[in-house]
Amino acid sequence: MRRCFVLVVCLAFLGFSSSYRKKYEDKEKCPKVKAIRNFVLEDLLGRWYVIEYYASSEEALSYRCMRAEFTTSSLQDVTMNFTYSFTDDPLNEILIGNITWTIPNPERSSHWVHSEDTYEGVYNTYVLDSDYKSWALLLHCAEKTNVTRYLSSFIMSRKPTLGDNEKAYLRDKLPRYDIDLTYLFDMAQNDCNSTPAADLIPPPVLMNRKEPSSRRHPMKHVHG
């Protein structure tokens, strides 16, 4: 009886150690992703609104009015030009950013890779799902050796709003990639073109305003 007990304890310990080690390794590498099949890149191109946003390094939403436009020059690359504003910016200044990926495998064009030095390692993007006309779901994962991976995700819509059923359908796809839905935030898409007159903002608020140029944009992550 004692020998059986010891054996059970040892197996349980080995199982725990194995699962712990696997979990740690997974945190460094991007998850194995089941990207959309029979993907048609041309149909995804054009303008999108980011409806919900997740980033593994953020416990509060820093951005609003995030919009993206996808283009391609040869069907071997994808460029996303995007605009956004910081939620705490009293001037609601609309900022501009961009990121370009290559498509390493033309037969799997729903997987894109960005590897410029400014992004601190390999930056993968996967199109998890899309109906092209109304909604799309993107997963971004940046990885660097011996550093915890960085995950982010966009739920996107062709219009400034998206129905609850569509959002629920897309949200259900994310937990399998270690995304905590608690930190999947709604992205405000209202009053995106309004800039308050500076003379209507209290001087102390303007004095304490953070310069947007000193802050990272939502597609950039520096590994720590």
PASERO-686293 format. One record per residue (C-alpha): x, y, z; residue number from 1; residue in three letters. Coordinates in nm, 4 decimals, m for minus. Example, Ala and Ser with C-alpha at 12.3 -4.5 7.8 and 13.67 -1.06 7.14 Angstrom:
2
<rec><c1>1.2300</c1><c2>m0.4500</c2><c3>0.7800</c3><nr>1</nr><rest>ALA</rest></rec>
<rec><c1>1.3670</c1><c2>m0.1060</c2><c3>0.7140</c3><nr>2</nr><rest>SER</rest></rec>
//
This chain:
224
<rec><c1>0.0000</c1><c2>0.0000</c2><c3>0.0000</c3><nr>1</nr><rest>MET</rest></rec>
<rec><c1>0.2761</c1><c2>0.2414</c2><c3>0.0930</c3><nr>2</nr><rest>ARG</rest></rec>
<rec><c1>0.4619</c1><c2>0.1629</c2><c3>m0.2293</c3><nr>3</nr><rest>ARG</rest></rec>
<rec><c1>0.1483</c1><c2>0.2423</c2><c3>m0.4315</c3><nr>4</nr><rest>CYS</rest></rec>
<rec><c1>0.1014</c1><c2>0.5678</c2><c3>m0.2430</c3><nr>5</nr><rest>PHE</rest></rec>
<rec><c1>0.4603</c1><c2>0.6739</c2><c3>m0.3141</c3><nr>6</nr><rest>VAL</rest></rec>
<rec><c1>0.4161</c1><c2>0.5833</c2><c3>m0.6801</c3><nr>7</nr><rest>LEU</rest></rec>
<rec><c1>0.0987</c1><c2>0.7907</c2><c3>m0.7078</c3><nr>8</nr><rest>VAL</rest></rec>
<rec><c1>0.2651</c1><c2>1.0888</c2><c3>m0.5406</c3><nr>9</nr><rest>VAL</rest></rec>
<rec><c1>0.5662</c1><c2>1.0641</c2><c3>m0.7689</c3><nr>10</nr><rest>CYS</rest></rec>
<rec><c1>0.3529</c1><c2>1.0419</c2><c3>m1.0812</c3><nr>11</nr><rest>LEU</rest></rec>
<rec><c1>0.1461</c1><c2>1.3368</c2><c3>m0.9649</c3><nr>12</nr><rest>ALA</rest></rec>
<rec><c1>0.4622</c1><c2>1.5388</c2><c3>m0.9008</c3><nr>13</nr><rest>PHE</rest></rec>
<rec><c1>0.6053</c1><c2>1.4490</c2><c3>m1.2389</c3><nr>14</nr><rest>LEU</rest></rec>
<rec><c1>0.2782</c1><c2>1.5443</c2><c3>m1.4036</c3><nr>15</nr><rest>GLY</rest></rec>
<rec><c1>0.2725</c1><c2>1.8765</c2><c3>m1.2197</c3><nr>16</nr><rest>PHE</rest></rec>
<rec><c1>0.6353</c1><c2>1.9483</c2><c3>m1.3102</c3><nr>17</nr><rest>SER</rest></rec>
<rec><c1>0.5716</c1><c2>1.8619</c2><c3>m1.6727</c3><nr>18</nr><rest>SER</rest></rec>
<rec><c1>0.2626</c1><c2>2.0829</c2><c3>m1.6974</c3><nr>19</nr><rest>SER</rest></rec>
<rec><c1>0.4409</c1><c2>2.3680</c2><c3>m1.5217</c3><nr>20</nr><rest>TYR</rest></rec>
<rec><c1>0.7395</c1><c2>2.3448</c2><c3>m1.7526</c3><nr>21</nr><rest>ARG</rest></rec>
<rec><c1>0.5128</c1><c2>2.3306</c2><c3>m2.0594</c3><nr>22</nr><rest>LYS</rest></rec>
<rec><c1>0.3173</c1><c2>2.6316</c2><c3>m1.9420</c3><nr>23</nr><rest>LYS</rest></rec>
<rec><c1>0.6374</c1><c2>2.8301</c2><c3>m1.8912</c3><nr>24</nr><rest>TYR</rest></rec>
<rec><c1>0.7646</c1><c2>2.7383</c2><c3>m2.2374</c3><nr>25</nr><rest>GLU</rest></rec>
<rec><c1>0.4317</c1><c2>2.8341</c2><c3>m2.3927</c3><nr>26</nr><rest>ASP</rest></rec>
<rec><c1>0.4557</c1><c2>3.1773</c2><c3>m2.2351</c3><nr>27</nr><rest>LYS</rest></rec>
<rec><c1>0.7717</c1><c2>3.2448</c2><c3>m2.4340</c3><nr>28</nr><rest>GLU</rest></rec>
<rec><c1>0.6491</c1><c2>3.1167</c2><c3>m2.7688</c3><nr>29</nr><rest>LYS</rest></rec>
<rec><c1>0.3494</c1><c2>3.2261</c2><c3>m2.9692</c3><nr>30</nr><rest>CYS</rest></rec>
<rec><c1>0.0610</c1><c2>2.9792</c2><c3>m2.9392</c3><nr>31</nr><rest>PRO</rest></rec>
<rec><c1>m0.0147</c1><c2>2.7340</c2><c3>m3.2149</c3><nr>32</nr><rest>LYS</rest></rec>
<rec><c1>m0.2826</c1><c2>2.9194</c2><c3>m3.4028</c3><nr>33</nr><rest>VAL</rest></rec>
<rec><c1>m0.5583</c1><c2>2.7858</c2><c3>m3.6218</c3><nr>34</nr><rest>LYS</rest></rec>
<rec><c1>m0.5850</c1><c2>3.0709</c2><c3>m3.8682</c3><nr>35</nr><rest>ALA</rest></rec>
<rec><c1>m0.8714</c1><c2>3.1010</c2><c3>m4.1142</c3><nr>36</nr><rest>ILE</rest></rec>
<rec><c1>m0.8676</c1><c2>2.8529</c2><c3>m4.4014</c3><nr>37</nr><rest>ARG</rest></rec>
<rec><c1>m0.9297</c1><c2>2.9410</c2><c3>m4.7655</c3><nr>38</nr><rest>ASN</rest></rec>
<rec><c1>m0.8417</c1><c2>3.2981</c2><c3>m4.6751</c3><nr>39</nr><rest>PHE</rest></rec>
<rec><c1>m0.8833</c1><c2>3.5631</c2><c3>m4.9459</c3><nr>40</nr><rest>VAL</rest></rec>
<rec><c1>m0.6510</c1><c2>3.8516</c2><c3>m4.8658</c3><nr>41</nr><rest>LEU</rest></rec>
<rec><c1>m0.8007</c1><c2>4.0863</c2><c3>m5.1237</c3><nr>42</nr><rest>GLU</rest></rec>
<rec><c1>m1.1396</c1><c2>4.0648</c2><c3>m4.9521</c3><nr>43</nr><rest>ASP</rest></rec>
<rec><c1>m0.9921</c1><c2>4.1747</c2><c3>m4.6180</c3><nr>44</nr><rest>LEU</rest></rec>
<rec><c1>m0.8310</c1><c2>4.4877</c2><c3>m4.7615</c3><nr>45</nr><rest>LEU</rest></rec>
<rec><c1>m0.9773</c1><c2>4.8284</c2><c3>m4.6931</c3><nr>46</nr><rest>GLY</rest></rec>
<rec><c1>m1.1035</c1><c2>5.0186</c2><c3>m4.3923</c3><nr>47</nr><rest>ARG</rest></rec>
<rec><c1>m1.1922</c1><c2>4.8683</c2><c3>m4.0545</c3><nr>48</nr><rest>TRP</rest></rec>
<rec><c1>m1.2924</c1><c2>4.9963</c2><c3>m3.7112</c3><nr>49</nr><rest>TYR</rest></rec>
<rec><c1>m1.1348</c1><c2>4.8321</c2><c3>m3.4062</c3><nr>50</nr><rest>VAL</rest></rec>
<rec><c1>m1.4339</c1><c2>4.7478</c2><c3>m3.1875</c3><nr>51</nr><rest>ILE</rest></rec>
<rec><c1>m1.2608</c1><c2>4.5591</c2><c3>m2.9055</c3><nr>52</nr><rest>GLU</rest></rec>
<rec><c1>m0.8927</c1><c2>4.5555</c2><c3>m2.8140</c3><nr>53</nr><rest>TYR</rest></rec>
<rec><c1>m0.6720</c1><c2>4.3317</c2><c3>m2.5992</c3><nr>54</nr><rest>TYR</rest></rec>
<rec><c1>m0.3032</c1><c2>4.3566</c2><c3>m2.5079</c3><nr>55</nr><rest>ALA</rest></rec>
<rec><c1>m0.1336</c1><c2>4.1302</c2><c3>m2.2553</c3><nr>56</nr><rest>SER</rest></rec>
<rec><c1>0.0723</c1><c2>4.4180</c2><c3>m2.1156</c3><nr>57</nr><rest>SER</rest></rec>
<rec><c1>m0.2246</c1><c2>4.6454</c2><c3>m2.0394</c3><nr>58</nr><rest>GLU</rest></rec>
<rec><c1>m0.4761</c1><c2>4.6262</c2><c3>m1.7558</c3><nr>59</nr><rest>GLU</rest></rec>
<rec><c1>m0.6630</c1><c2>4.9370</c2><c3>m1.8688</c3><nr>60</nr><rest>ALA</rest></rec>
<rec><c1>m0.7543</c1><c2>5.0693</c2><c3>m2.2093</c3><nr>61</nr><rest>LEU</rest></rec>
<rec><c1>m0.5123</c1><c2>5.3397</c2><c3>m2.3254</c3><nr>62</nr><rest>SER</rest></rec>
<rec><c1>m0.6591</c1><c2>5.4062</c2><c3>m2.6703</c3><nr>63</nr><rest>TYR</rest></rec>
<rec><c1>m0.9767</c1><c2>5.5156</c2><c3>m2.8420</c3><nr>64</nr><rest>ARG</rest></rec>
<rec><c1>m1.0922</c1><c2>5.5779</c2><c3>m3.1999</c3><nr>65</nr><rest>CYS</rest></rec>
<rec><c1>m0.8630</c1><c2>5.3094</c2><c3>m3.3390</c3><nr>66</nr><rest>MET</rest></rec>
<rec><c1>m0.9190</c1><c2>5.2491</c2><c3>m3.7093</c3><nr>67</nr><rest>ARG</rest></rec>
<rec><c1>m0.7179</c1><c2>5.0521</c2><c3>m3.9615</c3><nr>68</nr><rest>ALA</rest></rec>
<rec><c1>m0.6800</c1><c2>5.0304</c2><c3>m4.3354</c3><nr>69</nr><rest>GLU</rest></rec>
<rec><c1>m0.5150</c1><c2>4.7273</c2><c3>m4.4952</c3><nr>70</nr><rest>PHE</rest></rec>
<rec><c1>m0.3362</c1><c2>4.7403</c2><c3>m4.8280</c3><nr>71</nr><rest>THR</rest></rec>
<rec><c1>m0.1040</c1><c2>4.5120</c2><c3>m5.0236</c3><nr>72</nr><rest>THR</rest></rec>
<rec><c1>0.1409</c1><c2>4.5749</c2><c3>m5.3037</c3><nr>73</nr><rest>SER</rest></rec>
<rec><c1>0.1946</c1><c2>4.2224</c2><c3>m5.4356</c3><nr>74</nr><rest>SER</rest></rec>
<rec><c1>m0.0134</c1><c2>3.9774</c2><c3>m5.2269</c3><nr>75</nr><rest>LEU</rest></rec>
<rec><c1>0.3171</c1><c2>3.8868</c2><c3>m5.0581</c3><nr>76</nr><rest>GLN</rest></rec>
<rec><c1>0.2928</c1><c2>4.1618</c2><c3>m4.7994</c3><nr>77</nr><rest>ASP</rest></rec>
<rec><c1>0.0318</c1><c2>4.3434</c2><c3>m4.5920</c3><nr>78</nr><rest>VAL</rest></rec>
<rec><c1>0.0465</c1><c2>4.7008</c2><c3>m4.4657</c3><nr>79</nr><rest>THR</rest></rec>
<rec><c1>m0.1807</c1><c2>4.8359</c2><c3>m4.1975</c3><nr>80</nr><rest>MET</rest></rec>
<rec><c1>m0.2095</c1><c2>5.2129</c2><c3>m4.1658</c3><nr>81</nr><rest>ASN</rest></rec>
<rec><c1>m0.3969</c1><c2>5.3001</c2><c3>m3.8509</c3><nr>82</nr><rest>PHE</rest></rec>
<rec><c1>m0.5191</c1><c2>5.6006</c2><c3>m3.6558</c3><nr>83</nr><rest>THR</rest></rec>
<rec><c1>m0.5920</c1><c2>5.6290</c2><c3>m3.2853</c3><nr>84</nr><rest>TYR</rest></rec>
<rec><c1>m0.6069</c1><c2>5.8622</c2><c3>m2.9893</c3><nr>85</nr><rest>SER</rest></rec>
<rec><c1>m0.5097</c1><c2>5.8250</c2><c3>m2.6252</c3><nr>86</nr><rest>PHE</rest></rec>
<rec><c1>m0.8020</c1><c2>5.8037</c2><c3>m2.3834</c3><nr>87</nr><rest>THR</rest></rec>
<rec><c1>m0.6423</c1><c2>6.0543</c2><c3>m2.1441</c3><nr>88</nr><rest>ASP</rest></rec>
<rec><c1>m0.5521</c1><c2>6.3145</c2><c3>m2.4076</c3><nr>89</nr><rest>ASP</rest></rec>
<rec><c1>m0.7643</c1><c2>6.6265</c2><c3>m2.3396</c3><nr>90</nr><rest>PRO</rest></rec>
<rec><c1>m0.7061</c1><c2>6.7428</c2><c3>m2.6986</c3><nr>91</nr><rest>LEU</rest></rec>
<rec><c1>m0.8113</c1><c2>6.4080</c2><c3>m2.8465</c3><nr>92</nr><rest>ASN</rest></rec>
<rec><c1>m0.5306</c1><c2>6.4332</c2><c3>m3.1015</c3><nr>93</nr><rest>GLU</rest></rec>
<rec><c1>m0.5631</c1><c2>6.1733</c2><c3>m3.3764</c3><nr>94</nr><rest>ILE</rest></rec>
<rec><c1>m0.2299</c1><c2>5.9969</c2><c3>m3.4295</c3><nr>95</nr><rest>LEU</rest></rec>
<rec><c1>m0.1050</c1><c2>5.7904</c2><c3>m3.7209</c3><nr>96</nr><rest>ILE</rest></rec>
<rec><c1>0.0926</c1><c2>5.4663</c2><c3>m3.7264</c3><nr>97</nr><rest>GLY</rest></rec>
<rec><c1>0.1681</c1><c2>5.1802</c2><c3>m3.9616</c3><nr>98</nr><rest>ASN</rest></rec>
<rec><c1>0.3083</c1><c2>4.8309</c2><c3>m3.9651</c3><nr>99</nr><rest>ILE</rest></rec>
<rec><c1>0.4000</c1><c2>4.6036</c2><c3>m4.2572</c3><nr>100</nr><rest>THR</rest></rec>
<rec><c1>0.4114</c1><c2>4.2247</c2><c3>m4.2604</c3><nr>101</nr><rest>TRP</rest></rec>
<rec><c1>0.5379</c1><c2>3.9724</c2><c3>m4.5122</c3><nr>102</nr><rest>THR</rest></rec>
<rec><c1>0.3456</c1><c2>3.6560</c2><c3>m4.5976</c3><nr>103</nr><rest>ILE</rest></rec>
<rec><c1>0.5953</c1><c2>3.3701</c2><c3>m4.5509</c3><nr>104</nr><rest>PRO</rest></rec>
<rec><c1>0.3707</c1><c2>3.1049</c2><c3>m4.7059</c3><nr>105</nr><rest>ASN</rest></rec>
<rec><c1>0.1395</c1><c2>3.2092</c2><c3>m4.9928</c3><nr>106</nr><rest>PRO</rest></rec>
<rec><c1>m0.0715</c1><c2>2.8987</c2><c3>m4.9298</c3><nr>107</nr><rest>GLU</rest></rec>
<rec><c1>m0.1384</c1><c2>3.0233</c2><c3>m4.5789</c3><nr>108</nr><rest>ARG</rest></rec>
<rec><c1>m0.1927</c1><c2>3.3908</c2><c3>m4.6445</c3><nr>109</nr><rest>SER</rest></rec>
<rec><c1>m0.3799</c1><c2>3.4383</c2><c3>m4.3149</c3><nr>110</nr><rest>SER</rest></rec>
<rec><c1>m0.0429</c1><c2>3.4305</c2><c3>m4.1318</c3><nr>111</nr><rest>HIS</rest></rec>
<rec><c1>0.1791</c1><c2>3.7375</c2><c3>m4.1533</c3><nr>112</nr><rest>TRP</rest></rec>
<rec><c1>0.5253</c1><c2>3.8004</c2><c3>m4.0069</c3><nr>113</nr><rest>VAL</rest></rec>
<rec><c1>0.6840</c1><c2>4.1312</c2><c3>m3.9133</c3><nr>114</nr><rest>HIS</rest></rec>
<rec><c1>1.0460</c1><c2>4.1257</c2><c3>m3.8035</c3><nr>115</nr><rest>SER</rest></rec>
<rec><c1>1.1871</c1><c2>4.4780</c2><c3>m3.8163</c3><nr>116</nr><rest>GLU</rest></rec>
<rec><c1>1.4144</c1><c2>4.5669</c2><c3>m3.5259</c3><nr>117</nr><rest>ASP</rest></rec>
<rec><c1>1.1768</c1><c2>4.8343</c2><c3>m3.3979</c3><nr>118</nr><rest>THR</rest></rec>
<rec><c1>0.9373</c1><c2>4.5591</c2><c3>m3.2954</c3><nr>119</nr><rest>TYR</rest></rec>
<rec><c1>1.1935</c1><c2>4.3761</c2><c3>m3.0799</c3><nr>120</nr><rest>GLU</rest></rec>
<rec><c1>1.1777</c1><c2>4.0285</c2><c3>m3.2271</c3><nr>121</nr><rest>GLY</rest></rec>
<rec><c1>0.9398</c1><c2>3.8232</c2><c3>m3.4430</c3><nr>122</nr><rest>VAL</rest></rec>
<rec><c1>0.5923</c1><c2>3.9701</c2><c3>m3.4697</c3><nr>123</nr><rest>TYR</rest></rec>
<rec><c1>0.3269</c1><c2>3.7288</c2><c3>m3.5963</c3><nr>124</nr><rest>ASN</rest></rec>
<rec><c1>m0.0245</c1><c2>3.8239</c2><c3>m3.6971</c3><nr>125</nr><rest>THR</rest></rec>
<rec><c1>m0.3008</c1><c2>3.5746</c2><c3>m3.7679</c3><nr>126</nr><rest>TYR</rest></rec>
<rec><c1>m0.6429</c1><c2>3.6306</c2><c3>m3.9188</c3><nr>127</nr><rest>VAL</rest></rec>
<rec><c1>m0.8476</c1><c2>3.3998</c2><c3>m3.6963</c3><nr>128</nr><rest>LEU</rest></rec>
<rec><c1>m1.1773</c1><c2>3.4568</c2><c3>m3.8724</c3><nr>129</nr><rest>ASP</rest></rec>
<rec><c1>m1.3617</c1><c2>3.7002</c2><c3>m4.0982</c3><nr>130</nr><rest>SER</rest></rec>
<rec><c1>m1.6694</c1><c2>3.7259</c2><c3>m4.3155</c3><nr>131</nr><rest>ASP</rest></rec>
<rec><c1>m1.4883</c1><c2>4.0117</c2><c3>m4.4975</c3><nr>132</nr><rest>TYR</rest></rec>
<rec><c1>m1.8029</c1><c2>4.2246</c2><c3>m4.5294</c3><nr>133</nr><rest>LYS</rest></rec>
<rec><c1>m1.8836</c1><c2>4.2886</c2><c3>m4.1636</c3><nr>134</nr><rest>SER</rest></rec>
<rec><c1>m1.6321</c1><c2>4.1584</c2><c3>m3.9088</c3><nr>135</nr><rest>TRP</rest></rec>
<rec><c1>m1.2815</c1><c2>4.0197</c2><c3>m3.8619</c3><nr>136</nr><rest>ALA</rest></rec>
<rec><c1>m1.0678</c1><c2>3.8878</c2><c3>m3.5770</c3><nr>137</nr><rest>LEU</rest></rec>
<rec><c1>m0.6903</c1><c2>3.9340</c2><c3>m3.5617</c3><nr>138</nr><rest>LEU</rest></rec>
<rec><c1>m0.4380</c1><c2>3.7919</c2><c3>m3.3170</c3><nr>139</nr><rest>LEU</rest></rec>
<rec><c1>m0.0915</c1><c2>3.9459</c2><c3>m3.2824</c3><nr>140</nr><rest>HIS</rest></rec>
<rec><c1>0.1958</c1><c2>3.7743</c2><c3>m3.1040</c3><nr>141</nr><rest>CYS</rest></rec>
<rec><c1>0.5468</c1><c2>3.9107</c2><c3>m3.0553</c3><nr>142</nr><rest>ALA</rest></rec>
<rec><c1>0.8151</c1><c2>3.6776</c2><c3>m2.9244</c3><nr>143</nr><rest>GLU</rest></rec>
<rec><c1>1.1768</c1><c2>3.7044</c2><c3>m2.8270</c3><nr>144</nr><rest>LYS</rest></rec>
<rec><c1>1.4057</c1><c2>3.4384</c2><c3>m2.6813</c3><nr>145</nr><rest>THR</rest></rec>
<rec><c1>1.3891</c1><c2>3.4052</c2><c3>m2.3009</c3><nr>146</nr><rest>ASN</rest></rec>
<rec><c1>1.1210</c1><c2>3.6726</c2><c3>m2.2723</c3><nr>147</nr><rest>VAL</rest></rec>
<rec><c1>0.7491</c1><c2>3.6402</c2><c3>m2.2084</c3><nr>148</nr><rest>THR</rest></rec>
<rec><c1>0.5552</c1><c2>3.6668</c2><c3>m2.5311</c3><nr>149</nr><rest>ARG</rest></rec>
<rec><c1>0.3303</c1><c2>3.9634</c2><c3>m2.6033</c3><nr>150</nr><rest>TYR</rest></rec>
<rec><c1>m0.0257</c1><c2>3.8996</c2><c3>m2.7208</c3><nr>151</nr><rest>LEU</rest></rec>
<rec><c1>m0.2769</c1><c2>4.1437</c2><c3>m2.8593</c3><nr>152</nr><rest>SER</rest></rec>
<rec><c1>m0.6014</c1><c2>4.1091</c2><c3>m3.0491</c3><nr>153</nr><rest>SER</rest></rec>
<rec><c1>m0.8444</c1><c2>4.3191</c2><c3>m3.2521</c3><nr>154</nr><rest>PHE</rest></rec>
<rec><c1>m1.2132</c1><c2>4.2556</c2><c3>m3.3030</c3><nr>155</nr><rest>ILE</rest></rec>
<rec><c1>m1.2885</c1><c2>4.4662</c2><c3>m3.6091</c3><nr>156</nr><rest>MET</rest></rec>
<rec><c1>m1.5950</c1><c2>4.5837</c2><c3>m3.7974</c3><nr>157</nr><rest>SER</rest></rec>
<rec><c1>m1.6578</c1><c2>4.7586</c2><c3>m4.1272</c3><nr>158</nr><rest>ARG</rest></rec>
<rec><c1>m1.8877</c1><c2>4.9931</c2><c3>m3.9309</c3><nr>159</nr><rest>LYS</rest></rec>
<rec><c1>m1.8316</c1><c2>5.1841</c2><c3>m3.6033</c3><nr>160</nr><rest>PRO</rest></rec>
<rec><c1>m2.0458</c1><c2>4.9300</c2><c3>m3.4172</c3><nr>161</nr><rest>THR</rest></rec>
<rec><c1>m2.0854</c1><c2>4.5532</c2><c3>m3.4169</c3><nr>162</nr><rest>LEU</rest></rec>
<rec><c1>m2.3757</c1><c2>4.3419</c2><c3>m3.2958</c3><nr>163</nr><rest>GLY</rest></rec>
<rec><c1>m2.3571</c1><c2>4.1622</c2><c3>m2.9617</c3><nr>164</nr><rest>ASP</rest></rec>
<rec><c1>m2.3973</c1><c2>3.8192</c2><c3>m3.1233</c3><nr>165</nr><rest>ASN</rest></rec>
<rec><c1>m2.1070</c1><c2>3.8791</c2><c3>m3.3598</c3><nr>166</nr><rest>GLU</rest></rec>
<rec><c1>m1.8867</c1><c2>4.0068</c2><c3>m3.0764</c3><nr>167</nr><rest>LYS</rest></rec>
<rec><c1>m1.9732</c1><c2>3.7073</c2><c3>m2.8587</c3><nr>168</nr><rest>ALA</rest></rec>
<rec><c1>m1.8941</c1><c2>3.4699</c2><c3>m3.1458</c3><nr>169</nr><rest>TYR</rest></rec>
<rec><c1>m1.5504</c1><c2>3.6260</c2><c3>m3.1975</c3><nr>170</nr><rest>LEU</rest></rec>
<rec><c1>m1.4706</c1><c2>3.6590</c2><c3>m2.8266</c3><nr>171</nr><rest>ARG</rest></rec>
<rec><c1>m1.5297</c1><c2>3.2861</c2><c3>m2.7796</c3><nr>172</nr><rest>ASP</rest></rec>
<rec><c1>m1.2341</c1><c2>3.2131</c2><c3>m3.0092</c3><nr>173</nr><rest>LYS</rest></rec>
<rec><c1>m0.9766</c1><c2>3.3948</c2><c3>m2.7949</c3><nr>174</nr><rest>LEU</rest></rec>
<rec><c1>m0.9416</c1><c2>3.2074</c2><c3>m2.4607</c3><nr>175</nr><rest>PRO</rest></rec>
<rec><c1>m0.7802</c1><c2>2.9094</c2><c3>m2.6361</c3><nr>176</nr><rest>ARG</rest></rec>
<rec><c1>m0.4881</c1><c2>3.1431</c2><c3>m2.7138</c3><nr>177</nr><rest>TYR</rest></rec>
<rec><c1>m0.4434</c1><c2>3.2412</c2><c3>m2.3486</c3><nr>178</nr><rest>ASP</rest></rec>
<rec><c1>m0.6309</c1><c2>3.5694</c2><c3>m2.3830</c3><nr>179</nr><rest>ILE</rest></rec>
<rec><c1>m0.8115</c1><c2>3.6808</c2><c3>m2.0678</c3><nr>180</nr><rest>ASP</rest></rec>
<rec><c1>m1.1442</c1><c2>3.8265</c2><c3>m2.1796</c3><nr>181</nr><rest>LEU</rest></rec>
<rec><c1>m1.1506</c1><c2>4.0387</c2><c3>m1.8624</c3><nr>182</nr><rest>THR</rest></rec>
<rec><c1>m0.8996</c1><c2>4.2646</c2><c3>m2.0361</c3><nr>183</nr><rest>TYR</rest></rec>
<rec><c1>m1.0652</c1><c2>4.2689</c2><c3>m2.3773</c3><nr>184</nr><rest>LEU</rest></rec>
<rec><c1>m1.1877</c1><c2>4.6297</c2><c3>m2.3825</c3><nr>185</nr><rest>PHE</rest></rec>
<rec><c1>m1.4495</c1><c2>4.8119</c2><c3>m2.5861</c3><nr>186</nr><rest>ASP</rest></rec>
<rec><c1>m1.2912</c1><c2>5.0673</c2><c3>m2.8173</c3><nr>187</nr><rest>MET</rest></rec>
<rec><c1>m1.4804</c1><c2>5.3988</c2><c3>m2.8263</c3><nr>188</nr><rest>ALA</rest></rec>
<rec><c1>m1.5549</c1><c2>5.5133</c2><c3>m3.1818</c3><nr>189</nr><rest>GLN</rest></rec>
<rec><c1>m1.7511</c1><c2>5.8288</c2><c3>m3.1005</c3><nr>190</nr><rest>ASN</rest></rec>
<rec><c1>m1.6340</c1><c2>6.1931</c2><c3>m3.1244</c3><nr>191</nr><rest>ASP</rest></rec>
<rec><c1>m1.3204</c1><c2>6.0804</c2><c3>m3.3041</c3><nr>192</nr><rest>CYS</rest></rec>
<rec><c1>m1.2888</c1><c2>6.3944</c2><c3>m3.5158</c3><nr>193</nr><rest>ASN</rest></rec>
<rec><c1>m1.3631</c1><c2>6.6493</c2><c3>m3.2448</c3><nr>194</nr><rest>SER</rest></rec>
<rec><c1>m1.0786</c1><c2>6.8493</c2><c3>m3.0934</c3><nr>195</nr><rest>THR</rest></rec>
<rec><c1>m1.1705</c1><c2>7.0713</c2><c3>m2.7962</c3><nr>196</nr><rest>PRO</rest></rec>
<rec><c1>m1.0570</c1><c2>7.4315</c2><c3>m2.8173</c3><nr>197</nr><rest>ALA</rest></rec>
<rec><c1>m0.7408</c1><c2>7.4710</c2><c3>m2.6134</c3><nr>198</nr><rest>ALA</rest></rec>
<rec><c1>m0.8756</c1><c2>7.7821</c2><c3>m2.4408</c3><nr>199</nr><rest>ASP</rest></rec>
<rec><c1>m1.1658</c1><c2>7.5770</c2><c3>m2.3025</c3><nr>200</nr><rest>LEU</rest></rec>
<rec><c1>m0.9370</c1><c2>7.3283</c2><c3>m2.1294</c3><nr>201</nr><rest>ILE</rest></rec>
<rec><c1>m0.8107</c1><c2>7.4229</c2><c3>m1.7812</c3><nr>202</nr><rest>PRO</rest></rec>
<rec><c1>m0.4423</c1><c2>7.5268</c2><c3>m1.7962</c3><nr>203</nr><rest>PRO</rest></rec>
<rec><c1>m0.3303</c1><c2>7.2658</c2><c3>m1.5364</c3><nr>204</nr><rest>PRO</rest></rec>
<rec><c1>m0.4791</c1><c2>6.9908</c2><c3>m1.7560</c3><nr>205</nr><rest>VAL</rest></rec>
<rec><c1>m0.2892</c1><c2>7.1156</c2><c3>m2.0595</c3><nr>206</nr><rest>LEU</rest></rec>
<rec><c1>0.0328</c1><c2>7.1510</c2><c3>m1.8596</c3><nr>207</nr><rest>MET</rest></rec>
<rec><c1>0.0093</c1><c2>6.7892</c2><c3>m1.7442</c3><nr>208</nr><rest>ASN</rest></rec>
<rec><c1>m0.0754</c1><c2>6.6550</c2><c3>m2.0883</c3><nr>209</nr><rest>ARG</rest></rec>
<rec><c1>0.1602</c1><c2>6.3803</c2><c3>m2.2017</c3><nr>210</nr><rest>LYS</rest></rec>
<rec><c1>0.3137</c1><c2>6.4409</c2><c3>m2.5401</c3><nr>211</nr><rest>GLU</rest></rec>
<rec><c1>0.1870</c1><c2>6.1690</c2><c3>m2.7749</c3><nr>212</nr><rest>PRO</rest></rec>
<rec><c1>0.5279</c1><c2>6.1464</c2><c3>m2.9421</c3><nr>213</nr><rest>SER</rest></rec>
<rec><c1>0.6752</c1><c2>6.0202</c2><c3>m2.6148</c3><nr>214</nr><rest>SER</rest></rec>
<rec><c1>0.4307</c1><c2>5.7297</c2><c3>m2.5890</c3><nr>215</nr><rest>ARG</rest></rec>
<rec><c1>0.4299</c1><c2>5.3994</c2><c3>m2.7747</c3><nr>216</nr><rest>ARG</rest></rec>
<rec><c1>0.1657</c1><c2>5.3283</c2><c3>m3.0318</c3><nr>217</nr><rest>HIS</rest></rec>
<rec><c1>m0.0704</c1><c2>5.0307</c2><c3>m2.9878</c3><nr>218</nr><rest>PRO</rest></rec>
<rec><c1>0.1125</c1><c2>4.8003</c2><c3>m3.2281</c3><nr>219</nr><rest>MET</rest></rec>
<rec><c1>0.4522</c1><c2>4.8382</c2><c3>m3.0691</c3><nr>220</nr><rest>LYS</rest></rec>
<rec><c1>0.5757</c1><c2>4.6351</c2><c3>m2.7746</c3><nr>221</nr><rest>HIS</rest></rec>
<rec><c1>0.9236</c1><c2>4.6521</c2><c3>m2.6229</c3><nr>222</nr><rest>VAL</rest></rec>
<rec><c1>1.0069</c1><c2>4.3288</c2><c3>m2.4439</c3><nr>223</nr><rest>HIS</rest></rec>
<rec><c1>1.1213</c1><c2>4.3727</c2><c3>m2.0884</c3><nr>224</nr><rest>GLY</rest></rec>
//
